[in-house]
Amino acid sequence: MSNFRRILLNSKPKYKILEYIEGTGTQYILTDYILNYNTVIDCEFACSGLNSNSQAIFGYRETENTNSGSVYWVGKDISNSIFARFGTGNDGETNIPVSENVFTRYQIKDDHLLYVDEQKVGDNFIVASDTTFGIMGLFCINTSTTPNFIGNYKLRYFKVYEGGQLVLDLIPVLDYNNIPCVYDRVNNKFYYNQGTGEFSYKEWNYIPANYIESSGTQYIDTNLYVDGNITIKATVNPLDTGGFYYWGCGSYQSKSITYNLWPINSSGSSVWGSAMFTFRYNYLNPNTFNTILQNKDGVYVNNELKITYQGTTNLATYPMWLFKANQNNGTTSYNSGAMQLKDFSILDGNNQTIIELIPVTDENNTIGLYDSIRNKIFYNSGTGDFIVG
């Protein structure tokens, strides 16, 4: 083989990221990941076919029809409510209705409990000590014989953590032969349909932009709960010299910061945890983009340390907002202003990127921020419209 042909083959892209792949009731994926008691799961699925059948999103059980301690699965039941079973007695109908074609976030957190769209379902939906664990199936319940409860679902992403470390990071893709499947970005491996037929899929159709610009009434809710061990990285151009917050989440009571609030205030202060520190607007160069790095130790602007913190590491009470600080989950008014944002990312305490946003315009000409980590676009939760440049 010539060197030229080798270069062409090596330069061939491994995959193309899709918005989702969709199972129609006969497709499923068997991973080689063995579930365990400390498995933490974060995923988004949308049910694309409500019917009178039980359908699994993911799971395992030792034998095809066992409903005792060998069961570990999440899906929907015959009444089209979210259903979960995690060993003997820790299961049942959640009474949370499944909405057709609406993406829903399912998590099993490190407290071993099930959460739906960040809300704890109930203390009874907990992974039990008598659970028998095996290889996890997607779009089905894997068993020691034949997978069952194969579901009609769309998959956006599927992540598995152990001890805070990401061990499985599945995204929907077309491989280099244009076969729809999922790709594990941790272990560099494709997983393919092991059922019949083929997954259907939808390709992303967005246009990246250089920056997204707010006028003071727009904001983005990332639906991301963070603790004080995170590191924030961003590139911003301040357009408003008044007092406003670029980002943040927390609770504001009696003119003091409780819980955690992490904005950068252009006219007076920046906050991390329960203490307030001075951050002057003139630390930022006006009418140009500034790189910002912020964590519990301080704030760097354009690689220069501007503030030293002694911040706390508590878990935030409310999710992070951009272009505005989320005070008391939006019940307290807090200043927002105009700025341009090129990029925004957060790393957790293990130095893993948990959100990575770039500005885009989608197929409907709606402006938002695409997150390459959760494979989704976040849109304006405020009023008016963003613009891009």
Order of alpha helices (4+ residues) and beta strands (2+ residues): alpha-beta-beta-beta-beta-beta-beta-beta-beta-beta-beta-beta-beta-beta-beta-beta-beta-beta-beta-beta-beta-beta-beta-beta-beta-beta-beta-beta-beta-beta-beta-beta-beta-beta-beta
